[in-house]
Amino acid sequence: MLQVNSLKKNYGALQAVDGVTFCASDGETIGLLGPNGAGKTTTVSIIAGLLSPTSGEVLINGRPLSGDTDPVKRKIGLVPQDLALYDEMSALDNLSFFGALYDLSGAPLTRAIAEALDLVGLADRAKDKVGTFSGGMKRRLNLAAALLHDPQILLLDEPTVGVDPQSRNAIFDNLEVLKSRGKTLIYTTHYMEEAERLCDRLVIIDHGKVIADDTLPNLYQLLPVTNVLAIELADPPDAPLLLGLKALPQVEAAESQGRVLKIGIRHLSEDTPAILQWLVMEGHPYTHLANERASLETVFLNLTGRSLRDS
């Protein structure tokens, strides 16, 4: 459905986007993950046709975008990072205005507005002024405005910025419904938990370049350790125990913190039983077991040497 090929965007000496390439299929959610200033919004603006690339191209169904009036742009919906709403107008009037920009009118526009408001859970507030809405409600109405022309590709530029957890979950539910309908979602974020919940594949961008493009499980495989077992023993472990643990083929790393063993492993279901059995056989019964999974923050740190939230 969507191909992004070798996009570059320069602002004088500043290279905001440097060779970004990825693709997305129908019903797939692609996360553009990176810190603020990484080039995510610039990339989305180029895909939407709001910016022209210095070089590279965007293809939709194999066809390149060509100018503001290209009909293929109707396949794209954009949910911008900044709210594009009029506070003094009602939700209904806002959507009527945006629908008119897509050449919608009459019964098709009425139907599109009703469906969009129903999806985002604002049908009962249709006649209320947007200025009376909470931040989360405005974000959901922003999403509704992008859906009026029934786009196949939805570009979402950090659509949950500044909203409460309840509204964030409501937006996630909306996006999961759209995905189930076969929509292609491009979702920019620097929040790990959003990427982990929503995205089939992650394109990690840093300083305008793609540094990884893969599924979440495969990205975790880039780490030397993908899980850490925290095993509390009845007695503090001694040096011979740690040496024995480190010699096990399932163990990537091992250390002790008081009576708790921290054991790094790659495959939770495959490696854990053998380690626990070995501890019992060696006379070291355990009283508590927990798993600490590696995070996307760890993946980003491993790839770049810095935190995702570093500017």
The 8 nearest C-alpha neighbors of each residue, nearest first, counted from 0:
[[1, 60, 24, 59, 25, 23, 2, 61],
 [2, 0, 59, 23, 22, 58, 60, 24],
 [3, 1, 22, 58, 57, 21, 4, 59],
 [4, 2, 57, 20, 21, 22, 56, 58],
 [3, 5, 20, 56, 55, 6, 2, 57],
 [6, 4, 18, 55, 19, 20, 7, 3],
 [7, 5, 55, 18, 19, 4, 54, 56],
 [6, 8, 17, 16, 18, 54, 53, 52],
 [9, 7, 53, 16, 52, 15, 14, 17],
 [8, 10, 14, 13, 11, 15, 53, 7],
 [11, 9, 13, 12, 14, 8, 15, 53],
 [10, 12, 13, 9, 14, 8, 15, 53],
 [11, 13, 10, 14, 9, 15, 8, 16],
 [14, 12, 10, 11, 9, 15, 8, 16],
 [13, 15, 9, 16, 8, 10, 17, 12],
 [14, 16, 207, 38, 8, 9, 13, 17],
 [17, 15, 207, 7, 8, 38, 14, 18],
 [16, 18, 7, 207, 208, 19, 14, 6],
 [17, 19, 5, 6, 7, 20, 208, 16],
 [20, 18, 6, 5, 209, 17, 208, 16],
 [21, 19, 4, 3, 5, 18, 6, 22],
 [22, 20, 3, 2, 4, 19, 23, 202],
 [21, 23, 2, 1, 3, 24, 20, 0],
 [24, 22, 1, 0, 27, 2, 29, 183],
 [25, 23, 0, 27, 26, 183, 1, 22],
 [24, 26, 183, 181, 27, 182, 0, 23],
 [25, 27, 181, 182, 183, 178, 24, 179],
 [28, 26, 183, 24, 25, 184, 23, 199],
 [29, 27, 184, 198, 199, 185, 183, 30],
 [30, 28, 185, 200, 198, 201, 199, 186],
 [29, 31, 201, 186, 198, 187, 32, 202],
 [32, 30, 187, 202, 186, 203, 201, 188],
 [33, 31, 203, 188, 189, 30, 187, 204],
 [32, 34, 204, 189, 203, 37, 205, 307],
 [35, 33, 307, 308, 37, 189, 36, 310],
 [34, 36, 37, 310, 33, 189, 308, 38],
 [35, 37, 38, 34, 310, 206, 39, 15],
 [36, 38, 206, 205, 207, 34, 35, 33],
 [39, 37, 207, 41, 15, 16, 36, 40],
 [38, 40, 42, 41, 37, 43, 187, 31],
 [41, 39, 43, 42, 38, 44, 156, 187],
 [40, 42, 44, 38, 43, 39, 45, 16],
 [41, 43, 39, 45, 40, 44, 38, 46],
 [42, 44, 40, 46, 45, 41, 47, 39],
 [45, 43, 41, 47, 49, 42, 46, 50],
 [44, 46, 50, 48, 42, 47, 43, 49],
 [47, 45, 43, 48, 44, 57, 42, 49],
 [48, 46, 44, 45, 49, 43, 75, 77],
 [47, 49, 45, 46, 50, 44, 51, 67],
 [50, 48, 44, 47, 45, 51, 46, 67],
 [51, 49, 45, 48, 44, 52, 47, 41],
 [50, 52, 45, 53, 48, 49, 8, 54],
 [53, 51, 54, 8, 7, 45, 6, 50],
 [52, 54, 8, 7, 9, 51, 55, 6],
 [55, 53, 52, 7, 6, 56, 8, 5],
 [54, 56, 6, 5, 4, 7, 52, 53],
 [57, 55, 4, 3, 6, 58, 63, 54],
 [56, 58, 3, 63, 2, 64, 46, 4],
 [59, 57, 63, 62, 2, 61, 1, 64],
 [60, 58, 1, 62, 61, 0, 63, 2],
 [61, 59, 0, 62, 58, 1, 2, 63],
 [60, 62, 58, 59, 63, 0, 2, 1],
 [61, 63, 58, 59, 60, 64, 57, 71],
 [64, 62, 58, 57, 65, 59, 56, 61],
 [63, 65, 57, 58, 66, 62, 69, 71],
 [66, 64, 69, 63, 67, 68, 48, 71],
 [65, 67, 69, 68, 64, 48, 72, 51],
 [66, 68, 69, 48, 65, 72, 49, 64],
 [69, 67, 66, 70, 72, 65, 71, 73],
 [68, 70, 71, 66, 67, 65, 72, 64],
 [71, 69, 72, 73, 68, 74, 67, 64],
 [70, 72, 73, 69, 74, 64, 59, 75],
 [73, 71, 74, 70, 75, 69, 64, 47],
 [74, 72, 71, 75, 70, 150, 148, 76],
 [73, 75, 150, 151, 72, 71, 152, 76],
 [76, 74, 152, 150, 73, 72, 153, 151],
 [77, 75, 153, 145, 150, 154, 152, 146],
 [76, 78, 154, 145, 79, 153, 155, 75],
 [77, 79, 155, 142, 145, 154, 156, 141],
 [80, 78, 156, 81, 77, 155, 82, 158],
 [79, 81, 156, 157, 158, 82, 78, 160],
 [82, 80, 79, 83, 78, 158, 156, 160],
 [81, 83, 84, 141, 80, 79, 138, 137],
 [84, 82, 81, 141, 85, 79, 78, 80],
 [83, 85, 82, 86, 93, 141, 129, 137],
 [86, 84, 88, 87, 93, 129, 83, 130],
 [85, 87, 130, 129, 88, 84, 128, 89],
 [88, 86, 85, 128, 130, 129, 89, 131],
 [87, 89, 128, 86, 85, 92, 93, 129],
 [90, 88, 128, 127, 92, 126, 91, 129],
 [89, 91, 125, 93, 92, 129, 126, 128],
 [90, 92, 125, 94, 89, 93, 126, 95],
 [91, 93, 95, 89, 94, 90, 88, 96],
 [94, 92, 90, 96, 91, 95, 89, 88],
 [93, 95, 97, 91, 96, 92, 144, 98],
 [96, 94, 92, 98, 93, 97, 91, 99],
 [95, 97, 93, 99, 94, 98, 92, 100],
 [98, 96, 94, 100, 99, 95, 93, 144],
 [97, 99, 95, 101, 103, 100, 96, 94],
 [100, 98, 102, 103, 101, 96, 97, 95],
 [101, 99, 97, 98, 102, 96, 103, 95],
 [100, 102, 98, 99, 103, 148, 97, 147],
 [103, 101, 99, 100, 104, 98, 108, 148],
 [104, 102, 99, 108, 98, 101, 107, 105],
 [105, 103, 108, 107, 99, 102, 106, 98],
 [106, 104, 108, 107, 109, 103, 110, 99],
 [105, 107, 109, 108, 110, 104, 111, 103],
 [108, 106, 110, 109, 105, 111, 104, 103],
 [109, 107, 104, 111, 103, 110, 106, 105],
 [110, 108, 106, 112, 107, 111, 113, 105],
 [109, 111, 107, 113, 108, 112, 106, 114],
 [110, 112, 108, 114, 147, 113, 109, 107],
 [113, 111, 115, 109, 114, 110, 116, 108],
 [112, 114, 110, 116, 111, 115, 117, 109],
 [115, 113, 117, 111, 112, 116, 118, 110],
 [114, 116, 143, 118, 112, 117, 113, 111],
 [117, 115, 122, 121, 113, 119, 118, 114],
 [116, 118, 120, 114, 122, 115, 119, 113],
 [117, 119, 115, 116, 120, 114, 173, 143],
 [120, 118, 116, 117, 139, 121, 173, 115],
 [119, 121, 117, 118, 122, 116, 123, 139],
 [122, 120, 116, 124, 123, 119, 117, 125],
 [121, 123, 116, 117, 125, 124, 120, 113],
 [122, 124, 121, 125, 120, 126, 116, 117],
 [125, 123, 121, 127, 122, 126, 90, 128],
 [124, 126, 90, 91, 122, 127, 123, 121],
 [125, 127, 89, 124, 91, 90, 128, 123],
 [128, 126, 89, 124, 125, 90, 129, 131],
 [127, 129, 89, 88, 130, 131, 87, 90],
 [128, 130, 86, 132, 131, 89, 90, 88],
 [129, 131, 86, 128, 132, 87, 85, 88],
 [132, 130, 129, 128, 133, 127, 86, 87],
 [133, 131, 129, 130, 136, 137, 134, 128],
 [134, 132, 136, 135, 137, 131, 130, 162],
 [135, 133, 137, 136, 162, 138, 132, 161],
 [134, 136, 162, 166, 138, 133, 137, 139],
 [137, 135, 139, 133, 138, 134, 132, 140],
 [138, 136, 140, 134, 139, 135, 141, 132],
 [137, 139, 141, 135, 136, 140, 134, 142],
 [138, 140, 142, 136, 141, 137, 119, 143],
 [141, 139, 143, 137, 142, 138, 136, 144],
 [142, 140, 138, 144, 139, 143, 137, 78],
 [141, 143, 139, 140, 145, 144, 78, 138],
 [144, 142, 140, 115, 146, 145, 141, 139],
 [145, 143, 141, 142, 146, 94, 147, 140],
 [144, 146, 76, 142, 143, 77, 147, 78],
 [145, 147, 149, 143, 144, 148, 150, 115],
 [146, 148, 111, 149, 144, 145, 98, 112],
 [147, 149, 146, 150, 101, 98, 73, 111],
 [150, 148, 146, 147, 151, 74, 76, 111],
 [151, 149, 74, 75, 76, 152, 148, 146],
 [150, 152, 74, 182, 183, 75, 153, 149],
 [153, 151, 183, 75, 150, 184, 74, 182],
 [152, 154, 76, 184, 75, 77, 183, 185],
 [153, 155, 77, 185, 78, 76, 184, 186],
 [156, 154, 78, 186, 158, 185, 157, 77],
 [155, 157, 80, 187, 79, 158, 78, 186],
 [156, 158, 188, 187, 80, 159, 160, 155],
 [159, 157, 156, 160, 155, 80, 138, 78],
 [160, 158, 157, 162, 167, 161, 138, 170],
 [161, 159, 162, 158, 157, 80, 138, 167],
 [160, 162, 159, 163, 134, 135, 158, 138],
 [163, 161, 135, 159, 160, 134, 166, 167],
 [162, 164, 166, 165, 167, 135, 161, 134],
 [165, 163, 167, 166, 168, 162, 169, 135],
 [166, 164, 168, 167, 163, 169, 162, 135],
 [167, 165, 169, 135, 168, 163, 164, 162],
 [168, 166, 164, 170, 169, 165, 159, 163],
 [167, 169, 171, 165, 166, 170, 164, 172],
 [168, 170, 166, 172, 167, 171, 165, 173],
 [171, 169, 173, 167, 172, 168, 166, 174],
 [170, 172, 168, 174, 173, 169, 175, 167],
 [171, 173, 169, 175, 170, 174, 168, 176],
 [174, 172, 170, 176, 171, 175, 169, 119],
 [175, 173, 177, 171, 176, 172, 178, 170],
 [174, 176, 178, 172, 177, 173, 179, 171],
 [177, 175, 179, 173, 174, 178, 172, 180],
 [178, 176, 174, 180, 179, 175, 182, 173],
 [177, 179, 182, 175, 26, 181, 180, 176],
 [180, 178, 176, 181, 177, 175, 26, 182],
 [181, 179, 177, 178, 182, 176, 26, 175],
 [180, 182, 26, 178, 179, 25, 183, 177],
 [183, 181, 26, 178, 151, 177, 180, 25],
 [182, 184, 152, 26, 25, 27, 28, 151],
 [185, 183, 28, 153, 152, 186, 154, 29],
 [186, 184, 154, 29, 28, 155, 30, 153],
 [185, 187, 30, 155, 31, 29, 184, 156],
 [188, 186, 31, 156, 157, 30, 32, 155],
 [187, 189, 157, 32, 190, 31, 186, 33],
 [188, 190, 33, 32, 34, 191, 307, 187],
 [191, 189, 188, 193, 192, 194, 32, 33],
 [192, 190, 194, 193, 295, 195, 189, 296],
 [191, 193, 195, 194, 190, 196, 295, 197],
 [194, 192, 196, 195, 191, 190, 197, 188],
 [193, 195, 191, 198, 197, 192, 196, 30],
 [194, 196, 192, 193, 197, 191, 198, 215],
 [195, 197, 193, 194, 192, 198, 171, 191],
 [198, 196, 194, 195, 193, 199, 28, 171],
 [197, 199, 28, 200, 194, 29, 30, 195],
 [200, 198, 28, 29, 214, 27, 197, 201],
 [199, 201, 214, 29, 198, 213, 30, 215],
 [202, 200, 30, 213, 212, 29, 203, 214],
 [201, 203, 212, 31, 211, 30, 32, 204],
 [202, 204, 32, 211, 209, 210, 33, 31],
 [205, 203, 209, 33, 208, 210, 37, 32],
 [204, 206, 37, 207, 208, 33, 209, 210],
 [207, 205, 37, 208, 38, 204, 15, 36],
 [206, 208, 16, 38, 17, 37, 15, 205],
 [209, 207, 17, 204, 205, 206, 19, 210],
 [210, 208, 204, 211, 203, 19, 205, 202],
 [209, 211, 203, 204, 208, 205, 212, 302],
 [212, 210, 203, 209, 202, 213, 204, 201],
 [213, 211, 202, 201, 203, 200, 210, 209],
 [214, 212, 200, 201, 218, 217, 211, 215],
 [213, 215, 200, 217, 216, 201, 199, 218],
 [214, 216, 218, 217, 219, 200, 213, 201],
 [217, 215, 219, 218, 214, 220, 213, 221],
 [216, 218, 220, 214, 219, 215, 213, 221],
 [219, 217, 215, 220, 221, 216, 213, 214],
 [218, 220, 216, 221, 217, 222, 225, 215],
 [219, 221, 217, 222, 218, 216, 225, 223],
 [222, 220, 219, 218, 223, 217, 298, 301],
 [221, 223, 224, 220, 219, 225, 298, 301],
 [222, 224, 221, 225, 220, 251, 265, 264],
 [225, 223, 222, 265, 264, 263, 226, 251],
 [224, 226, 265, 293, 219, 222, 292, 264],
 [227, 225, 292, 264, 293, 224, 291, 263],
 [226, 228, 263, 291, 262, 290, 264, 292],
 [229, 227, 290, 262, 261, 289, 230, 291],
 [230, 228, 261, 289, 260, 288, 290, 259],
 [229, 231, 288, 260, 259, 287, 228, 232],
 [232, 230, 259, 287, 285, 286, 258, 260],
 [233, 231, 285, 234, 258, 286, 284, 259],
 [232, 234, 285, 286, 284, 231, 235, 283],
 [235, 233, 232, 258, 236, 283, 284, 231],
 [236, 234, 258, 257, 232, 237, 233, 259],
 [237, 235, 240, 234, 258, 238, 255, 241],
 [238, 236, 240, 239, 235, 241, 255, 242],
 [237, 239, 241, 240, 242, 236, 243, 255],
 [240, 238, 242, 241, 237, 243, 236, 244],
 [241, 239, 243, 238, 242, 237, 244, 236],
 [240, 242, 244, 238, 243, 239, 245, 253],
 [243, 241, 239, 245, 240, 244, 238, 246],
 [244, 242, 240, 246, 241, 245, 239, 247],
 [243, 245, 241, 246, 247, 242, 240, 250],
 [244, 246, 242, 247, 243, 250, 253, 241],
 [245, 247, 243, 244, 248, 242, 250, 249],
 [246, 248, 244, 249, 245, 250, 243, 274],
 [247, 249, 250, 246, 251, 245, 244, 270],
 [250, 248, 270, 247, 264, 251, 274, 273],
 [251, 249, 264, 247, 248, 252, 245, 263],
 [250, 252, 263, 264, 249, 224, 245, 253],
 [253, 251, 263, 250, 262, 245, 254, 264],
 [254, 252, 262, 261, 245, 263, 241, 244],
 [253, 255, 261, 260, 262, 241, 256, 252],
 [256, 254, 260, 259, 261, 257, 258, 236],
 [257, 255, 259, 258, 260, 254, 261, 235],
 [256, 258, 259, 235, 255, 236, 260, 231],
 [259, 257, 235, 232, 231, 234, 256, 236],
 [260, 258, 231, 256, 230, 257, 255, 232],
 [259, 261, 255, 230, 229, 254, 262, 231],
 [262, 260, 229, 254, 253, 228, 255, 227],
 [263, 261, 253, 228, 227, 252, 260, 264],
 [262, 264, 227, 252, 251, 224, 226, 250],
 [263, 265, 226, 250, 251, 224, 266, 227],
 [264, 266, 225, 224, 226, 267, 263, 223],
 [267, 265, 269, 270, 268, 264, 226, 225],
 [266, 268, 270, 269, 271, 265, 226, 264],
 [267, 269, 266, 270, 271, 272, 265, 273],
 [270, 268, 266, 267, 271, 272, 273, 249],
 [269, 271, 249, 267, 266, 273, 268, 272],
 [270, 272, 274, 273, 267, 268, 269, 275],
 [273, 271, 275, 274, 270, 276, 269, 268],
 [272, 274, 276, 275, 271, 270, 277, 249],
 [275, 273, 277, 271, 276, 272, 278, 270],
 [274, 276, 278, 272, 277, 273, 271, 279],
 [275, 277, 273, 279, 274, 278, 272, 280],
 [276, 278, 280, 274, 275, 279, 281, 273],
 [279, 277, 281, 275, 283, 276, 280, 274],
 [280, 278, 282, 284, 283, 276, 281, 277],
 [279, 281, 277, 282, 278, 276, 283, 284],
 [282, 280, 278, 279, 283, 277, 240, 284],
 [281, 283, 279, 280, 284, 278, 277, 285],
 [282, 284, 278, 279, 281, 285, 232, 233],
 [285, 283, 279, 232, 233, 282, 278, 286],
 [284, 286, 232, 231, 233, 287, 283, 230],
 [285, 287, 231, 232, 233, 284, 288, 230],
 [288, 286, 231, 230, 285, 289, 232, 229],
 [287, 289, 230, 229, 231, 290, 286, 228],
 [290, 288, 229, 228, 230, 291, 287, 227],
 [289, 291, 228, 227, 229, 292, 226, 288],
 [292, 290, 227, 226, 228, 293, 289, 229],
 [291, 293, 226, 290, 227, 294, 225, 228],
 [292, 294, 225, 226, 297, 291, 295, 219],
 [295, 293, 297, 296, 292, 298, 191, 219],
 [294, 296, 298, 297, 191, 299, 293, 219],
 [295, 297, 299, 294, 298, 300, 307, 306],
 [296, 298, 300, 294, 295, 299, 301, 293],
 [297, 299, 295, 301, 296, 300, 302, 294],
 [300, 298, 302, 296, 301, 297, 303, 295],
 [299, 301, 304, 305, 297, 303, 306, 298],
 [300, 302, 298, 299, 304, 303, 297, 222],
 [303, 301, 299, 300, 304, 298, 210, 211],
 [304, 302, 300, 305, 301, 299, 306, 205],
 [303, 305, 300, 301, 302, 306, 299, 307],
 [306, 304, 300, 303, 307, 309, 299, 301],
 [305, 307, 309, 308, 300, 299, 296, 304],
 [308, 306, 34, 309, 299, 296, 33, 305],
 [307, 309, 306, 34, 310, 189, 35, 33],
 [310, 308, 306, 307, 34, 305, 35, 33],
 [309, 308, 35, 34, 36, 307, 306, 37]]
